[in-house]
Amino acid sequence: MSDQPWPWPAGAATGVGSLPGTDIAEAQRIALGELPLLPHLPELPARGPGAELIGRTAGLLVEFPVELYAARWRVASRSGRDRRRARDLMERDLDQLAAQAEAYAGPVKVQVAGPLTLAAAVELPVGGRLVRDPGAVRDLADSLAEGVREHVAAVARRLPRASVLLQLDEPSLPAVLAGRVPTESGFGTYQPVEPGRARSLLRAVIAAAGVPVVVHCCAPDVPLELIREAGAVGVALDLDLVTDLDPLGEAIDAGLGLLAGAAPTRPAAADNPPTSARVAERVGRLWDRLGFPRRQLAEQVVITPACGLANATGGHTRAVLAACRDAGRRLSEPG
């Protein structure tokens, strides 16, 4: 186990990324209020194209123009209104964050799509996903690396007393590695990306960020060793999708932090919101099965919802984030 200091305080909780609604000021008030130890910059996909994960990240790309075509993002010949809209939304979000958290002095998490997920979503001008063209994927990763560097710097300028934690969202990473990304016809799939190449692409973006990076993957078969070897300080995953504990235990023992998706994002019933006791018990039980001491849990683990909350109601959103926050506090208490 590594002796590295974690880029979050003991007992921290945070959000995965998306929240419901279109009011960024209210969304940031919720994140800052319910997640005081590790707030995140919310994403509001309900605002439309350019506010969702792929468009939001595509707007950060440097010298790699994209556009919307038939409700899908594709490589463009020049930068146009779709990219400008995505960038304008991000600028407004960062300005609002600066207004609400100017004096904040702790870690703050921001999220962008990772290079493999972006390559599996963005299309080439002639059709087909960008992931089919190794040269285009390399260019995309280089552009994303520069865009991430600039984005992190922009956040740091607005919050000079805070420290930035970057989350790379890679929900498509297992499918890219296994050759399960479907072609346009739906009758075939693209060739798998070799793990060493995927690791290199991830490593380039992580290195360019210049801040600690966690990789989020809410899919089965998360490649934990690849993520750790790429230089991430942590992995964020949905505990419901963890079926084999041995790789997770090995990754944690090797020093990988865990953002544990333990709170359900959809209510089982309208009158049955998640409780901090249930969330804490779930994480503690997993930790005990892995065989690590409880004192290590509070430092190495951050409690999160299972995934994004874009489709939740406002009341359920607050209940989930509060349950995560209070579960983190419970798990950090002595004894």
C-alpha positions as CSV (number, residue, x, y, z in Angstrom):
1,M,0.0,0.0,0.0
2,S,1.3,3.4,-1.0
3,D,1.9,6.1,1.6
4,Q,0.7,8.8,-0.8
5,P,-1.4,11.6,0.7
6,W,-4.9,11.5,-0.8
7,P,-6.1,14.6,-2.7
8,W,-9.3,14.7,-0.6
9,P,-9.8,14.9,3.2
10,A,-10.8,11.9,5.3
11,G,-14.4,11.1,5.3
12,A,-15.1,13.0,2.0
13,A,-18.1,12.5,-0.3
14,T,-18.7,13.9,-3.7
15,G,-21.1,13.7,-6.7
16,V,-20.3,11.8,-9.9
17,G,-21.2,14.6,-12.3
18,S,-24.7,15.3,-13.6
19,L,-27.5,16.8,-11.6
20,P,-31.1,17.5,-12.8
21,G,-32.5,20.8,-14.0
22,T,-31.2,23.7,-15.9
23,D,-30.3,26.2,-13.2
24,I,-26.5,26.1,-12.7
25,A,-26.6,28.5,-9.8
26,E,-29.0,26.2,-7.8
27,A,-27.0,23.1,-8.8
28,Q,-23.8,24.6,-7.6
29,R,-25.5,25.7,-4.3
30,I,-26.5,22.1,-3.8
31,A,-23.1,20.7,-4.5
32,L,-21.3,23.2,-2.3
33,G,-23.9,22.8,0.5
34,E,-24.3,19.1,0.6
35,L,-20.7,18.1,-0.2
36,P,-18.6,20.5,1.8
37,L,-15.4,18.4,1.8
38,L,-15.3,17.7,-1.9
39,P,-17.8,19.6,-4.0
40,H,-18.0,19.0,-7.8
41,L,-18.8,21.2,-10.7
42,P,-22.2,19.9,-11.7
43,E,-23.2,19.0,-15.3
44,L,-26.8,19.8,-16.4
45,P,-27.6,17.7,-19.5
46,A,-31.2,19.0,-19.5
47,R,-29.8,22.3,-20.9
48,G,-29.4,20.5,-24.2
49,P,-26.5,19.9,-26.7
50,G,-23.2,21.1,-25.4
51,A,-24.2,20.6,-21.7
52,E,-24.1,16.8,-21.8
53,L,-20.8,14.9,-21.2
54,I,-19.7,14.5,-24.9
55,G,-20.6,18.0,-26.1
56,R,-19.3,19.6,-22.9
57,T,-15.9,17.9,-23.4
58,A,-15.9,18.4,-27.2
59,G,-16.1,22.2,-26.5
60,L,-12.8,22.0,-24.7
61,L,-10.9,20.4,-27.6
62,V,-8.0,22.5,-29.0
63,E,-7.7,22.8,-32.8
64,F,-10.1,19.9,-33.2
65,P,-13.4,21.4,-34.3
66,V,-16.6,19.4,-33.9
67,E,-20.3,20.0,-34.7
68,L,-23.7,18.5,-34.2
69,Y,-25.1,16.5,-37.1
70,A,-28.3,14.5,-36.8
71,A,-28.1,14.8,-33.0
72,R,-24.6,13.3,-32.9
73,W,-21.2,15.0,-32.5
74,R,-18.8,14.7,-35.4
75,V,-15.5,16.1,-36.6
76,A,-16.0,19.4,-38.5
77,S,-13.9,21.4,-41.0
78,R,-14.1,24.5,-38.8
79,S,-15.3,25.6,-35.4
80,G,-18.9,26.7,-35.5
81,R,-21.9,27.6,-33.3
82,D,-22.2,24.2,-31.7
83,R,-18.7,24.3,-30.2
84,R,-19.2,28.0,-29.3
85,R,-22.4,27.1,-27.4
86,A,-20.6,24.3,-25.4
87,R,-17.8,26.7,-24.6
88,D,-20.1,29.5,-23.6
89,L,-22.0,27.1,-21.2
90,M,-18.8,26.1,-19.6
91,E,-17.6,29.7,-19.2
92,R,-20.9,30.6,-17.5
93,D,-20.6,27.6,-15.2
94,L,-17.0,28.6,-14.2
95,D,-18.0,32.2,-13.6
96,Q,-20.9,31.1,-11.4
97,L,-18.6,28.7,-9.5
98,A,-16.2,31.6,-8.9
99,A,-19.1,33.8,-7.6
100,Q,-20.3,31.1,-5.2
101,A,-17.0,29.6,-4.0
102,E,-14.5,32.4,-4.3
103,A,-13.3,31.8,-0.7
104,Y,-13.4,28.0,-0.9
105,A,-10.0,26.5,0.1
106,G,-10.4,22.8,-0.3
107,P,-10.4,20.3,-3.2
108,V,-13.0,20.7,-6.0
109,K,-13.7,18.1,-8.6
110,V,-14.4,18.7,-12.3
111,Q,-15.3,16.1,-14.9
112,V,-14.6,15.6,-18.6
113,A,-15.0,12.7,-20.9
114,G,-11.9,10.5,-21.3
115,P,-10.2,9.9,-24.7
116,L,-11.5,6.4,-25.3
117,T,-15.1,7.3,-24.5
118,L,-14.8,10.4,-26.6
119,A,-13.4,8.4,-29.5
120,A,-16.3,5.9,-29.2
121,A,-18.9,8.7,-29.4
122,V,-17.6,11.3,-31.9
123,E,-18.0,10.5,-35.6
124,L,-15.6,11.1,-38.5
125,P,-16.8,13.4,-41.3
126,V,-17.2,10.5,-43.6
127,G,-19.1,8.5,-41.1
128,G,-18.2,5.9,-38.5
129,R,-16.9,6.4,-35.0
130,L,-13.6,8.0,-34.6
131,V,-12.4,4.9,-32.7
132,R,-12.0,3.1,-36.0
133,D,-9.1,5.4,-37.1
134,P,-6.0,5.1,-34.8
135,G,-4.4,8.3,-36.2
136,A,-7.6,10.2,-35.5
137,V,-7.8,8.8,-32.0
138,R,-4.2,10.0,-31.4
139,D,-5.0,13.5,-32.6
140,L,-8.1,13.5,-30.5
141,A,-6.2,12.5,-27.4
142,D,-3.5,15.2,-28.0
143,S,-6.2,17.8,-28.4
144,L,-8.0,16.6,-25.3
145,A,-4.8,16.7,-23.3
146,E,-4.3,20.4,-24.2
147,G,-7.9,21.2,-23.6
148,V,-7.8,19.5,-20.2
149,R,-4.7,21.5,-19.3
150,E,-6.4,24.7,-20.2
151,H,-9.6,23.8,-18.4
152,V,-7.8,22.9,-15.1
153,A,-5.9,26.2,-15.3
154,A,-9.2,28.1,-15.9
155,V,-10.7,26.5,-12.8
156,A,-7.6,27.2,-10.7
157,R,-7.7,30.9,-11.8
158,R,-11.2,31.3,-10.6
159,L,-10.7,29.4,-7.3
160,P,-7.1,30.4,-6.3
161,R,-7.4,28.9,-2.8
162,A,-8.8,25.6,-4.0
163,S,-7.1,22.5,-5.3
164,V,-8.4,20.8,-8.5
165,L,-9.2,17.1,-8.8
166,L,-10.0,16.0,-12.4
167,Q,-12.3,13.1,-13.2
168,L,-12.0,11.5,-16.6
169,D,-15.4,9.8,-17.4
170,E,-14.7,6.6,-19.3
171,P,-18.0,4.6,-19.4
172,S,-17.1,3.2,-22.8
173,L,-13.6,2.0,-21.9
174,P,-14.4,-1.7,-21.3
175,A,-16.4,-1.8,-24.6
176,V,-13.5,-0.1,-26.5
177,L,-11.0,-2.7,-25.1
178,A,-13.3,-5.6,-25.8
179,G,-14.3,-4.6,-29.3
180,R,-18.0,-4.1,-28.3
181,V,-18.5,-0.6,-29.8
182,P,-21.2,-1.0,-32.4
183,T,-21.0,0.3,-36.0
184,E,-23.7,2.5,-37.4
185,S,-25.6,-0.4,-38.9
186,G,-25.7,-2.2,-35.6
187,F,-24.7,-5.4,-37.2
188,G,-21.0,-5.2,-36.4
189,T,-18.5,-3.8,-34.0
190,Y,-15.2,-1.9,-34.3
191,Q,-11.9,-3.6,-33.7
192,P,-10.8,-3.5,-30.0
193,V,-8.2,-1.0,-28.9
194,E,-5.1,-2.8,-27.6
195,P,-4.7,-2.2,-23.8
196,G,-1.2,-0.8,-24.1
197,R,-2.4,1.8,-26.6
198,A,-5.4,2.7,-24.4
199,R,-3.2,3.0,-21.4
200,S,-0.9,5.4,-23.4
201,L,-3.8,7.6,-24.5
202,L,-5.1,7.8,-20.9
203,R,-1.6,8.5,-19.5
204,A,-1.1,11.4,-21.9
205,V,-4.3,13.1,-20.8
206,I,-3.6,12.4,-17.1
207,A,-0.1,13.8,-17.4
208,A,-1.2,16.9,-19.2
209,A,-3.8,17.8,-16.5
210,G,-1.0,18.5,-13.9
211,V,-3.4,17.7,-11.0
212,P,-4.6,14.4,-9.5
213,V,-6.9,12.5,-11.7
214,V,-9.5,9.8,-11.0
215,V,-11.1,7.7,-13.8
216,H,-14.9,7.1,-13.5
217,C,-16.3,4.0,-15.2
218,C,-19.9,3.0,-14.4
219,A,-19.7,-0.2,-16.4
220,P,-18.9,-3.9,-15.7
221,D,-15.3,-5.1,-16.1
222,V,-13.5,-1.9,-15.2
223,P,-9.8,-2.3,-16.2
224,L,-8.4,-1.3,-12.8
225,E,-4.8,-2.2,-13.5
226,L,-4.8,-0.3,-16.7
227,I,-6.2,2.8,-14.9
228,R,-3.7,2.6,-12.1
229,E,-0.8,2.1,-14.5
230,A,-2.0,5.1,-16.6
231,G,-1.3,7.3,-13.5
232,A,-4.7,7.8,-12.0
233,V,-4.8,8.3,-8.2
234,G,-8.3,6.8,-8.0
235,V,-11.1,5.0,-9.7
236,A,-14.8,5.8,-9.4
237,L,-17.2,2.9,-10.0
238,D,-20.7,1.6,-9.2
239,L,-20.5,-1.0,-6.4
240,D,-23.5,-2.8,-7.9
241,L,-21.3,-3.7,-10.9
242,V,-18.4,-5.1,-8.9
243,T,-18.6,-8.9,-9.3
244,D,-14.9,-9.9,-8.7
245,L,-13.3,-8.5,-5.5
246,D,-9.8,-9.7,-6.2
247,P,-8.8,-7.1,-8.8
248,L,-10.3,-4.3,-6.7
249,G,-8.4,-5.5,-3.6
250,E,-5.2,-5.6,-5.6
251,A,-5.7,-2.1,-6.9
252,I,-6.5,-0.7,-3.5
253,D,-3.5,-2.5,-2.0
254,A,-1.3,-1.0,-4.7
255,G,-2.4,2.5,-3.7
256,L,-5.4,3.3,-5.9
257,G,-8.0,5.5,-4.2
258,L,-11.7,4.4,-4.5
259,L,-14.7,6.6,-5.2
260,A,-17.3,4.2,-4.1
261,G,-20.7,4.5,-5.9
262,A,-22.8,3.3,-3.0
263,A,-26.0,5.4,-3.0
264,P,-28.8,4.5,-5.4
265,T,-29.5,7.2,-7.9
266,R,-33.2,6.3,-8.3
267,P,-35.5,5.8,-5.4
268,A,-36.9,2.4,-4.8
269,A,-40.1,4.1,-3.6
270,A,-41.1,7.7,-3.2
271,D,-41.0,7.5,0.6
272,N,-37.7,5.5,0.7
273,P,-34.8,7.8,0.2
274,P,-31.3,6.4,0.8
275,T,-30.0,6.8,4.4
276,S,-26.4,7.4,5.5
277,A,-26.6,4.3,7.7
278,R,-27.4,2.1,4.8
279,V,-24.8,3.7,2.5
280,A,-22.1,3.5,5.2
281,E,-22.9,-0.1,6.0
282,R,-22.7,-1.0,2.3
283,V,-19.2,0.5,1.9
284,G,-18.0,-0.8,5.3
285,R,-19.1,-4.4,4.5
286,L,-17.3,-4.3,1.1
287,W,-14.2,-2.9,2.8
288,D,-14.3,-5.7,5.4
289,R,-14.6,-8.4,2.7
290,L,-11.6,-6.9,1.0
291,G,-9.7,-7.4,4.3
292,F,-8.4,-3.8,4.8
293,P,-8.4,-2.1,8.2
294,R,-11.3,0.4,8.8
295,R,-8.9,3.2,9.7
296,Q,-7.6,3.1,6.1
297,L,-11.1,3.3,4.6
298,A,-11.8,6.9,5.7
299,E,-8.6,8.2,3.9
300,Q,-8.6,6.1,0.8
301,V,-12.3,6.0,0.0
302,V,-14.7,8.8,-1.1
303,I,-18.4,8.1,-1.0
304,T,-20.5,8.9,-4.1
305,P,-23.8,8.1,-5.7
306,A,-23.8,5.0,-7.9
307,C,-23.7,7.2,-11.0
308,G,-25.0,10.6,-12.3
309,L,-28.3,12.2,-11.0
310,A,-29.5,13.9,-14.2
311,N,-32.8,12.0,-14.1
312,A,-33.5,12.3,-10.3
313,T,-35.9,14.7,-8.7
314,G,-34.6,17.7,-6.8
315,G,-35.6,16.2,-3.4
316,H,-34.0,12.8,-4.2
317,T,-30.9,14.5,-5.4
318,R,-30.4,16.3,-2.1
319,A,-31.2,13.1,-0.2
320,V,-28.6,11.1,-2.1
321,L,-25.9,13.6,-1.7
322,A,-26.7,14.1,2.0
323,A,-26.6,10.4,2.5
324,C,-23.2,10.2,0.9
325,R,-21.9,13.1,3.0
326,D,-23.1,11.7,6.3
327,A,-22.0,8.2,5.4
328,G,-18.5,9.6,4.9
329,R,-18.6,11.2,8.3
330,R,-19.8,7.9,9.9
331,L,-17.0,6.0,8.3
332,S,-14.4,8.5,9.5
333,E,-15.4,8.3,13.2
334,P,-13.0,6.4,15.5
335,G,-14.1,2.9,16.3
